[in-house]
Amino acid sequence: MVHQQPTLAQGGKCLSDTIQIALVGCGYWGKNLCRNFHALGALNSVVDATENGQTTARSIAPDIQVTDSLDEVLRNDQILGISLATPAETHADLAIKAMYAGKDVFVEKPMALTIEDAEKMKHIAEETGRILMVGHLLEYHPAIIKLHELITTGELGKIHYIYSNRLNFGKVRTEENALWSFAPHDVAVILRLMGQAPVEVFACGGSYLTNGIADTTLSNLRFENESRAHIFVSWLHPFKEQRLVVVGDKKMAIFNDVAPFGVKLQLFSQNVEFDGPMPILKKEDAEFVEHANTEPLREECKHFLECIQSRKQPLTNAQSGIDVLKVLHACQQSIEQNGEPVPV
């Protein structure tokens, strides 16, 4: 399915005139959500128990309410949606509480730490008729949307394999490993581009800074049609790299997220032909692919507002969040079993 860009305008009326949301958590990532929802005119309140979070919220959005009381926000009938940017271990309880209070929920990745909690969240969303959207940011990147379009229209042919590198020097975590911190983005995109979940994964990792916390992991995914994908993540790397390569039997594509706009997405019309049993490489120059120049997080926030109004399921719905969690858990199990294959 080709993702249609969401818009704020519906019948000549701006959604932010009627759709008001509250942000819970205004820390490392929450401040970015604060900025975007405020710019869209949809931010009613920010909930944060810390002085730093409250100060950050007031500096970004001085005209909105800042409180440490989630219950106060949940009682406010003007607020239709809740955006959660809190620690992952709180996601399930807070999302469930918000949905039972009649609020739609946009929860950052990972949607929960266990598959059981994620499935419970999905069940309660269905039971209460609430929107439950997961923050898989890269799926709203205009270059990824364009790449998905190229794949679904057959431009690349059959996909042989995808590899993704997400590497940097920092930000080091001591509560979660590099797999859980970095790889959800790449897993979500690979599942979207492949159009299916893997049947098996095997992964390995290394802990060098904090005992038991992997600073670097390499995960391999095998799909039913024997297509493959691998994901290399590390926060102990000398330079920043965010690169996704898709190899098809007709063409190949590279998405380089650290490249400037206009050269982020490249298409290579090169493949392999055969002269009898002899493979012959057909090399061509790269073609830069045009795509929209929009901020992915702004598009993601707009999509949440549109889903609140239209009651349509988000692109990154609860099931997509569960599918990503299943892959992450299988990779984690494989790491703990020294790289043994684990079925998904």
C-alpha positions in Angstrom: 0.0 0.0 0.0 1.4 3.4 -1.0 1.2 5.8 2.0 -0.8 8.8 1.3 0.6 12.0 2.9 -1.7 13.2 5.7 -3.0 16.7 5.7 -4.3 19.0 8.3 -6.9 20.6 6.1 -10.2 18.8 6.1 -13.1 20.5 4.3 -11.3 23.9 4.5 -11.0 23.7 8.3 -7.7 23.3 10.1 -7.7 20.2 12.3 -5.7 22.0 15.0 -8.7 24.3 15.4 -10.6 21.3 16.9 -8.0 18.6 17.7 -6.1 19.4 21.0 -3.6 17.0 22.5 -1.5 16.7 25.6 2.2 15.6 25.6 3.4 13.5 28.5 7.2 13.8 28.9 9.3 16.7 27.6 12.8 15.3 27.9 15.3 14.2 25.3 12.8 13.3 22.6 9.6 14.8 24.0 10.9 18.3 23.4 10.8 17.6 19.7 7.2 16.5 19.9 6.4 19.6 22.0 7.9 21.8 19.3 6.0 20.1 16.4 2.6 19.8 18.1 2.9 23.4 19.3 3.8 24.6 15.7 0.7 22.8 14.5 -1.5 24.6 17.0 -2.6 21.4 18.5 -0.7 21.4 21.9 -3.0 22.0 24.8 -0.9 20.8 27.7 2.4 19.2 28.7 2.7 16.8 31.6 6.2 16.4 33.2 7.1 15.6 36.8 10.6 17.1 36.5 11.6 20.7 36.8 13.8 20.4 33.7 11.0 19.0 31.6 8.6 21.7 32.7 11.2 24.5 32.0 11.8 23.0 28.6 8.1 22.9 27.8 7.6 26.5 28.9 10.6 27.7 26.7 9.1 26.0 23.6 5.4 26.7 24.2 5.0 29.5 26.7 1.3 29.8 26.0 0.3 26.3 27.0 -0.5 24.6 30.3 2.4 22.8 32.1 1.5 20.4 34.9 2.8 17.4 36.7 -0.7 15.8 36.9 -1.7 13.3 34.3 -5.1 12.9 35.9 -5.8 16.6 35.5 -5.1 16.3 31.8 -7.2 13.1 31.4 -10.2 14.8 32.9 -10.0 17.6 30.4 -12.7 17.0 27.7 -11.0 19.5 25.3 -8.0 17.1 25.0 -8.7 14.3 22.5 -5.3 12.8 22.2 -2.3 11.9 24.4 1.3 11.7 23.1 3.6 9.6 25.3 7.3 10.3 25.3 8.1 8.7 28.6 10.5 5.8 29.5 9.5 2.6 27.6 8.7 0.7 30.7 5.8 3.2 31.4 4.3 3.1 28.0 1.8 0.2 28.5 0.3 1.5 31.8 0.1 5.1 30.7 -1.4 4.3 27.3 -4.0 2.0 28.8 -5.0 4.6 31.4 -5.3 7.2 28.7 -7.4 5.0 26.4 -9.8 4.1 29.3 -10.1 7.9 29.9 -11.4 8.2 26.3 -8.2 9.6 24.8 -6.5 8.5 21.5 -2.8 7.7 22.0 0.4 8.3 20.1 3.2 6.3 21.9 6.9 6.5 21.1 8.8 3.4 20.2 9.0 0.8 21.5 5.3 0.7 22.2 6.0 -1.6 25.2 8.7 -3.8 26.5 6.8 -7.1 26.3 4.7 -8.6 23.5 2.0 -9.4 26.1 1.7 -5.7 27.1 1.7 -4.6 23.4 -1.1 -7.0 22.6 -3.1 -5.9 25.7 -2.7 -2.3 24.5 -4.0 -3.3 21.0 -7.0 -5.2 22.6 -7.9 -2.2 24.8 -7.7 0.2 21.8 -10.1 -2.0 19.9 -12.4 -2.5 23.0 -12.6 1.3 23.6 -12.6 2.4 20.0 -9.4 4.5 20.5 -6.7 5.3 18.0 -3.4 3.7 19.1 -0.4 4.9 17.0 3.2 3.9 17.4 6.1 6.4 16.8 8.0 4.6 14.0 9.4 7.9 12.8 11.3 6.7 9.6 8.1 5.5 8.1 7.0 9.1 7.7 10.3 10.2 6.1 9.5 11.4 2.5 12.5 9.5 1.1 11.3 6.2 2.7 7.8 6.9 1.4 9.2 7.3 -2.1 11.4 4.2 -1.7 8.3 2.2 -0.7 6.5 3.5 -3.8 9.4 2.4 -6.0 9.3 -1.1 -4.5 5.5 -1.5 -4.7 5.4 -0.3 -8.3 8.0 -2.9 -9.2 10.8 -0.4 -10.1 13.4 -2.4 -8.2 12.0 -5.8 -9.1 12.2 -8.7 -6.6 14.0 -7.6 -3.5 17.0 -9.8 -2.8 18.2 -8.1 0.4 18.2 -5.0 2.5 20.9 -3.8 4.8 20.8 -0.9 7.3 23.6 0.7 9.3 22.7 3.0 12.1 26.0 4.0 13.7 27.3 6.9 15.9 29.6 7.8 18.7 26.9 8.1 21.5 24.4 8.6 23.0 25.3 5.7 25.2 22.5 4.2 27.3 22.9 2.1 30.4 19.3 0.9 30.7 18.9 -0.6 27.2 21.2 -2.0 24.6 21.9 -0.6 21.1 19.5 -3.1 19.6 16.5 -1.7 21.6 17.7 1.9 21.3 18.5 2.1 17.6 17.1 -0.9 15.7 13.3 -0.4 16.1 13.5 2.3 13.4 15.2 0.0 10.9 13.1 -3.1 11.8 9.9 -1.0 11.2 11.2 0.2 7.8 12.4 -3.2 6.6 9.1 -4.8 7.5 7.3 -2.1 5.6 9.5 -2.4 2.5 9.5 -6.2 2.5 5.7 -6.3 3.1 6.1 -9.2 5.5 7.7 -10.4 8.7 10.8 -12.6 8.8 10.5 -16.2 9.6 13.8 -16.4 11.4 16.5 -14.1 12.9 20.0 -14.6 14.2 21.9 -11.9 16.0 25.1 -11.2 17.9 26.3 -8.3 20.0 29.3 -7.0 22.0 29.3 -5.3 25.4 32.4 -3.0 25.9 31.3 -0.1 28.1 28.7 -1.5 30.5 28.7 -5.2 31.4 25.6 -6.9 29.9 24.6 -3.9 27.7 25.5 -4.5 24.1 27.1 -1.4 22.5 26.9 -2.9 19.0 24.7 -5.6 17.5 24.3 -7.2 14.1 20.9 -8.8 13.3 20.1 -10.9 10.3 16.5 -11.5 9.2 15.5 -14.3 6.8 12.1 -14.0 5.0 9.9 -16.7 3.6 10.9 -16.0 0.0 14.6 -16.3 1.0 15.1 -12.6 0.9 17.4 -11.3 3.6 18.0 -8.2 5.7 20.7 -7.2 8.2 20.8 -4.4 10.7 24.0 -3.1 12.1 23.7 -0.7 15.0 26.3 0.8 17.3 26.8 3.9 19.6 30.6 3.1 19.7 31.5 4.1 16.2 33.9 6.8 15.0 31.4 8.6 12.7 27.7 8.9 12.2 26.1 6.7 9.5 22.4 6.2 8.8 22.2 4.3 5.5 19.7 1.8 4.1 20.5 -0.2 0.9 17.9 -2.1 -1.0 19.0 -4.6 -3.7 16.5 -5.8 -6.2 16.9 -7.9 -9.3 16.2 -4.9 -11.6 17.6 -1.9 -9.6 19.2 -1.0 -6.4 18.5 2.0 -4.1 20.4 3.8 -1.3 18.8 6.0 1.4 21.4 8.1 3.2 19.7 10.0 5.9 22.8 12.1 6.8 23.2 13.4 3.2 21.8 16.8 2.3 18.3 17.1 0.9 18.3 16.3 -2.8 20.9 13.5 -2.6 19.4 11.4 0.2 17.8 8.8 -2.1 19.7 7.3 -5.0 18.7 4.7 -7.6 21.1 2.5 -9.5 20.0 0.9 -12.7 22.6 -1.8 -12.4 22.0 -5.5 -12.2 23.5 -8.9 -13.3 22.9 -10.5 -16.7 24.1 -13.9 -17.9 26.1 -14.9 -20.9 25.4 -18.6 -20.7 26.6 -19.6 -17.2 28.8 -16.5 -16.8 27.3 -13.6 -14.8 28.0 -10.1 -16.3 27.7 -7.0 -14.1 25.9 -4.1 -15.7 27.0 -0.9 -14.0 25.2 2.4 -14.4 25.6 5.8 -12.8 23.4 6.8 -9.9 20.2 8.7 -10.4 19.0 11.0 -7.6 15.3 10.5 -6.8 13.2 13.5 -6.0 11.0 13.5 -3.0 9.2 15.9 -0.7 11.3 18.1 1.7 9.3 17.8 4.8 10.3 17.0 8.4 9.3 13.4 9.2 8.3 14.2 12.8 6.0 17.0 11.6 4.4 14.6 9.2 4.0 12.0 11.9 2.4 14.5 14.3 0.0 15.7 11.5 -0.9 12.1 10.8 -1.9 11.5 14.4 -4.2 14.5 14.3 -5.7 13.4 11.0 -6.3 9.9 12.5 -8.0 11.4 15.5 -10.5 13.2 13.3 -11.0 10.6 10.5 -10.9 7.5 12.9 -8.8 5.7 10.3 -6.1 3.4 11.5 -2.6 5.0 11.5 0.1 3.9 9.1 2.1 2.8 12.2 -0.8 1.1 14.0 -0.7 -1.2 17.1 -0.2 -4.3 14.9 2.9 -2.8 13.3 4.3 -2.0 16.7 3.7 -5.6 17.8 5.4 -7.0 14.6 8.5 -4.9 15.4 8.5 -6.0 19.0 8.4 -9.7 17.9 11.5 -9.2 15.8 13.4 -7.3 18.5 12.6 -10.0 21.1 13.7 -12.7 18.7 17.0 -10.8 18.0 17.5 -10.3 21.8 17.0 -14.0 22.4 19.5 -14.9 19.7 22.1 -12.6 21.2 21.6 -14.3 24.5 22.0 -17.6 22.8 25.3 -16.7 21.1 23.8 -16.2 17.7 21.6 -19.2 17.5 18.7 -18.8 15.0 15.4 -18.0 16.6 12.0 -18.3 14.8 9.7 -15.2 14.7 
